[in-house]
Amino acid sequence: MKNDKKRMLLAGVLALSVLTGCSSASAASATSSMAASMAAASPAASSEVVSQPETAEGVVLPIAKGSLEEIKTGSYQFAADITSVDAKKHQMTMTVYAYDSYRTEDIDGLEAGEAIRIHPDGAVEAQDLTVESIERNEETGIVSINGGIEQGGVDLWRSNDVYRTVTYDDYPVYYMVGELVLPMDENITLSDSSSGVDAASVETNGTNGVASAVGADLDSWTEYNTTVSTTDGKVSNILRIWVP
C-alpha cells in the first residue's frame, strides 16, 4: 500500500475511534472496545481483550469471540443489524457481526512462511492465509500482508492492545455471525447521534421509547453504525453513530 493511501487509512481509522463505541459515555475508548468485538466485557473492563485465541501450529488465530449461545445469557458488545423490534414482547431481532482482531505480540512476531486465519472479504467461513510478504509501517501502525488490500492481501491496523482488519472505507472487515432474538432490559438506553457528524446524541430510555425509536427507522440500524450491548442476555444499550 502506498504511503499516501496509508495516511488516508490512518486518518479514517482515527475518526472511527470517535464514531464507533460501546456506550454513550465512552466514545473515547470505542476502538479498543470494539477491537475485541464480541469478547465478553464488563463496565469496568470494556476496553480489555478478555478472550484468548485458540492455538494452531504455525497459524496466527484471531482473538476468540463469544458464540451466539453465549450472547443469549452473557454480557457482550457487538456490531449488529437490527431487523425488527416487537414492542409488545419487548424483544429485538438482529444479525450479529464480528471482525478479526489479533493480539499485538502475535502480529509483531508474524513472519513470511507462516499463516494467519482470516475471514476474507467478510466470508462467513474463516481461511488460513499463507504469509508471502509482510510490511510494517511504524508511523501509521498498519501491517500489510501479501501487499495489503491494494494487491489482494490483508491490511491490519493497530488499535491500542490489538490489531484489527481494515478496509478501503476504514471499517473493519465485518463477517456475519448469525441471527439472534433478544429481550430488551426494562432500563434499556439508546444513544443516537446518526443525524450528522456534529450531531448531539439523542437519548431515549425504557423499552417502549427505545422500541418506538428503533422501529421508526428500522432500515438504518446496521453493523457499520450500530453497537449493541447486552447484560445477562438482555439488550441494555444501543449506540448508533453517524457514518459518512
Buried (B, 14 or more C-beta within 10 A) or exposed (E): BEEEBBBBBBEBBEBBBBBBBBBBEBBEBBBBBBBBBBBBBEEEEBBBBEBEBEEEEEBBBBBBBBEEEBBBEBBBBBBBBBBEBBBEEBBBBBBBBBBBBBBBEBBEEBEEEBBBBBBBEBEEEBEBBEBEEBBBBEEBBBBBBBBBBEEEBBBBBBBBBBBBBBBEEBBBBBBBBEEBEBBBBEEBBBBBBBEEEEEEBEEBEBBBBBBBBBBEEEEEBBBBBBBBBBBEBBBBBBBBBBBE
